[in-house]
Amino acid sequence: MSDAVVAGGFVWLAGQIAEATVGQSVAAQTREALGFVDEFLGKAGTDRSRIVTATIWLTDMATFAEMNAVWEAWLAPGCAPARATVEVRLASPGHDVEIMIVAAL
């Protein structure tokens, strides 16, 4: 699996999950996952202001407001992408949020 693929003027990121904050709050996991998003976007030569779409998976939709507060604070002003947020069971216990991004270069 690739962490990121660059093609056709875009970068597609694999779903980003927490590592150090597994089992902690959804806010903590969201902040960490978004840190990985920033890292991979930077390596591809772009940034969060160029995100065109995002998919966010939560293990419990009751944590939507907690995740969304972190997301809203992280977004570049005036650059909200198209986004879907859905409730799922993630592959690894303790992971409560996963974020996948597509951004323009």
Residue pairs with C-beta under 8 A, 6 or more apart in sequence:
1 14
2 14
3 13
3 14
3 40
4 11
4 12
4 13
4 14
4 40
4 43
4 44
5 11
5 12
6 44
6 105
9 104
9 105
10 52
10 102
10 103
10 104
10 105
11 40
11 41
11 44
11 46
11 102
11 103
11 105
12 101
12 102
13 37
13 40
13 41
13 100
13 101
13 102
13 103
14 100
15 55
15 57
15 98
15 99
15 100
16 33
16 34
16 36
16 37
16 40
16 98
16 99
16 100
16 101
17 29
17 33
17 90
17 92
17 95
17 97
17 98
17 99
18 24
18 28
18 29
18 32
18 33
18 95
18 97
19 32
20 32
21 28
21 29
21 31
21 32
22 29
22 92
22 94
22 95
23 94
25 66
26 58
26 63
26 66
26 67
26 96
26 97
27 66
27 67
27 69
27 70
29 95
29 96
29 97
30 66
30 67
30 70
30 71
30 97
30 99
31 70
31 74
33 97
33 98
33 99
34 70
34 71
34 74
34 99
37 48
37 99
37 101
38 47
38 48
41 47
41 48
41 50
41 51
41 101
41 103
44 103
44 105
45 105
46 103
46 104
46 105
47 76
47 103
48 74
48 75
48 76
48 79
48 103
49 76
49 79
50 79
50 103
50 104
50 105
51 79
51 81
51 101
51 102
51 103
52 81
52 82
52 102
52 103
52 104
53 81
53 82
53 83
53 101
53 102
54 81
54 82
54 83
54 84
54 99
54 100
54 101
54 102
55 83
55 84
55 85
55 86
55 99
55 100
56 67
56 71
56 83
56 84
56 85
56 86
56 97
56 98
56 99
56 100
57 85
57 86
57 87
57 88
57 90
57 97
57 98
57 99
58 64
58 67
58 85
58 86
58 87
58 88
58 96
58 97
59 87
59 88
59 89
59 90
59 95
59 96
59 97
60 87
60 96
61 85
61 87
63 96
63 97
64 85
67 85
67 97
68 85
81 101
90 96
90 98
